[in-house]
Amino acid sequence: MAGSSSKVTFILVAFAITIPCLEAGIAEFDDYLRAKALGAREVAVQSYVPDPVNVTHDLNLHVHA
């Protein structure tokens, strides 16, 4: 019986910690973070290689070197 009450207590504590974090406004970025995210997206788009065969070949060259 003591095991089940500790499980219930753990679940309640986990919810008590998690629920305020969901409403913490983490998704609201400031201007600096928006600029960094846009810059990171531009770099990712520029470095994208659409041909997986070339990517695999390049990786294999680096691995076997």
N, C-alpha and C positions, 0 to 999 in steps of 0.2 A: 504494500500500500504506500509505503514511503517513496518508492521509485516513481509512481505515477504522479504524486503531488510535486515532486521535483521537476518532472517533465512539464507539467502545467505551468509551474513557476517560471521555468526557462522560456517557454513559449510566450508567456505574458511579458517577460522582461524583453525578449527579442522584439515583440511588437511595440513596446513602449519606447525602444530605441529607434526602431525603423520608421515609424509613422512621422515623427517630427522631421526626420531627414528628407522625407518625400516632399515636404512643404517648405524646404529651406531656401527655395529660390535659386537653386544651383544652376538652372538652365538659363538664367538671365545673365548674359555676359556684358562686360563693359566694353568700351570702344577698343581698348588695347587688345583684348582677347579676340574680338571680332576681326581686327586687322591681322593678327597672327593666324587665325583660322583661314582667312582668305588667302594669305600668303602660302600657307601650307597646302591648300587646295590647288593653287596655281602650280606649285612645284610638283605635286602629285600628278596633275594632268599632263604637265610637260614631260615627265619621266615615264609615263605609261607606254608600254610596248605591247601592241595588240597581238603580236604573233607569238604564241607560247613555245613554238619550236625554237625560235631564235633565243628566247629567254633560257630555255633548257640547255641549249648548246653553249651559251655564254656561261651559265652556271657550271656546267660540266668542265669547261676549259679552266675555270678558276679552281675548281675542286681538285682536278688532276695536275695542276701546275705545282 
